Amino acid sequence: QVQLVESGGGLVQPGGSLRLSCAASVSLVGFNYMSWYRQAPGKQRDLVATITSGGNTNYADSVKGRFTISRDNAKNTLYLQMNSLKPEDTAVYFCAATNAWHYWGQGTQVTVSS
């Protein structure tokens, strides 16, 4: 059974930083790619960033240059470093892992407000 547990969310002022973590119950090596999504109130869930098993990364235009996705296979953990945060980054952030199936974490709230 694959479990993904996010942590690291919270309240931060505009311009601040947060690092989200996603701890997996299994090795990350078996996943073709891992991703971060976010969902703001009343909006659809959007893809934020993806990292492949080979380490290639892709980002939504809205976060390019501010967010960095990374993975530590030894710790079975996915990260999202978020810098220069804006109020529009406020959302619940979900990690996801994909092989033949797609697995979701439960989400962690990020609020950017002064």
C-alpha positions as CSV (number, residue, x, y, z in Angstrom):
1,Q,0.0,0.0,0.0
2,V,1.5,3.3,-1.1
3,Q,1.1,6.2,1.3
4,L,2.2,9.8,0.7
5,V,2.3,12.2,3.6
6,E,2.9,15.9,3.0
7,S,4.3,18.3,5.6
8,G,5.8,21.8,5.8
9,G,2.8,23.9,5.0
10,G,1.8,26.9,7.0
11,L,1.3,30.7,7.0
12,V,4.0,32.8,5.5
13,Q,4.2,36.5,4.5
14,P,4.5,37.5,0.9
15,G,8.1,37.2,-0.3
16,G,8.8,34.4,2.2
17,S,9.8,30.8,1.7
18,L,8.5,27.4,2.6
19,R,9.8,23.9,2.0
20,L,7.2,21.2,1.5
21,S,8.0,17.5,2.1
22,C,6.3,14.4,0.9
23,A,7.3,11.2,2.7
24,A,6.5,8.0,0.8
25,S,5.9,4.6,2.5
26,V,7.8,2.9,-0.4
27,S,10.9,3.5,-2.4
28,L,10.6,6.4,-4.9
29,V,12.6,4.4,-7.5
30,G,9.6,2.6,-8.7
31,F,7.7,5.7,-9.8
32,N,8.1,7.0,-13.3
33,Y,7.6,10.5,-12.0
34,M,6.5,12.5,-9.0
35,S,4.6,15.7,-8.9
36,W,3.3,18.6,-6.8
37,Y,-0.2,19.9,-7.4
38,R,-2.2,22.7,-5.8
39,Q,-5.8,23.5,-5.4
40,A,-7.1,26.9,-4.3
41,P,-10.6,27.3,-2.9
42,G,-13.2,27.0,-5.6
43,K,-10.7,26.2,-8.3
44,Q,-9.5,23.0,-10.0
45,R,-6.4,21.1,-9.0
46,D,-3.4,22.3,-11.0
47,L,0.0,20.8,-11.7
48,V,2.8,22.8,-10.2
49,A,5.9,20.8,-10.8
50,T,7.1,17.3,-11.9
51,I,10.3,15.4,-11.6
52,T,11.0,12.2,-13.5
53,S,12.9,9.1,-12.3
54,G,15.8,10.4,-14.2
55,G,15.7,13.8,-12.5
56,N,14.2,15.9,-15.3
57,T,12.0,18.7,-14.0
58,N,9.1,20.7,-15.4
59,Y,7.2,23.6,-13.8
60,A,4.1,25.6,-14.3
61,D,4.8,29.0,-15.8
62,S,3.4,30.7,-12.7
63,V,6.1,29.2,-10.5
64,K,9.1,29.0,-12.8
65,G,12.2,30.6,-11.2
66,R,10.6,30.6,-7.7
67,F,9.9,26.9,-6.9
68,T,12.2,23.9,-7.1
69,I,11.2,20.3,-7.0
70,S,13.6,17.7,-5.8
71,R,13.7,14.1,-4.6
72,D,15.8,12.2,-2.1
73,N,15.5,8.5,-3.0
74,A,17.5,7.5,0.0
75,K,14.9,9.1,2.3
76,N,11.9,8.2,0.1
77,T,11.0,11.9,0.2
78,L,9.9,14.5,-2.4
79,Y,10.4,18.2,-1.8
80,L,9.1,21.5,-3.1
81,Q,11.2,24.5,-2.2
82,M,9.0,27.6,-2.6
83,N,10.6,31.1,-2.6
84,S,9.3,34.6,-3.2
85,L,5.8,33.4,-2.3
86,K,2.8,35.4,-3.5
87,P,-0.7,35.6,-2.1
88,E,-1.9,33.8,-5.3
89,D,0.2,30.8,-4.2
90,T,-2.3,30.2,-1.4
91,A,-3.7,26.7,-1.8
92,V,-3.7,23.1,-0.6
93,Y,-0.6,21.4,-2.0
94,F,-0.7,17.7,-2.9
95,C,2.1,15.4,-3.8
96,A,1.5,12.6,-6.3
97,A,3.4,9.6,-7.4
98,T,2.8,7.8,-10.7
99,N,3.8,4.4,-12.1
100,A,1.0,2.2,-13.5
101,W,-1.2,3.9,-10.9
102,H,-1.5,7.4,-9.6
103,Y,-1.3,8.0,-5.9
104,W,-2.2,11.1,-3.9
105,G,-1.2,12.5,-0.5
106,Q,-3.7,14.1,1.8
107,G,-2.5,17.7,1.1
108,T,-1.0,20.5,3.2
109,Q,-2.3,24.0,3.4
110,V,-0.1,26.9,2.3
111,T,-1.3,30.4,3.1
112,V,0.5,33.5,1.9
113,S,-0.8,36.6,3.6
114,S,0.4,39.6,5.5
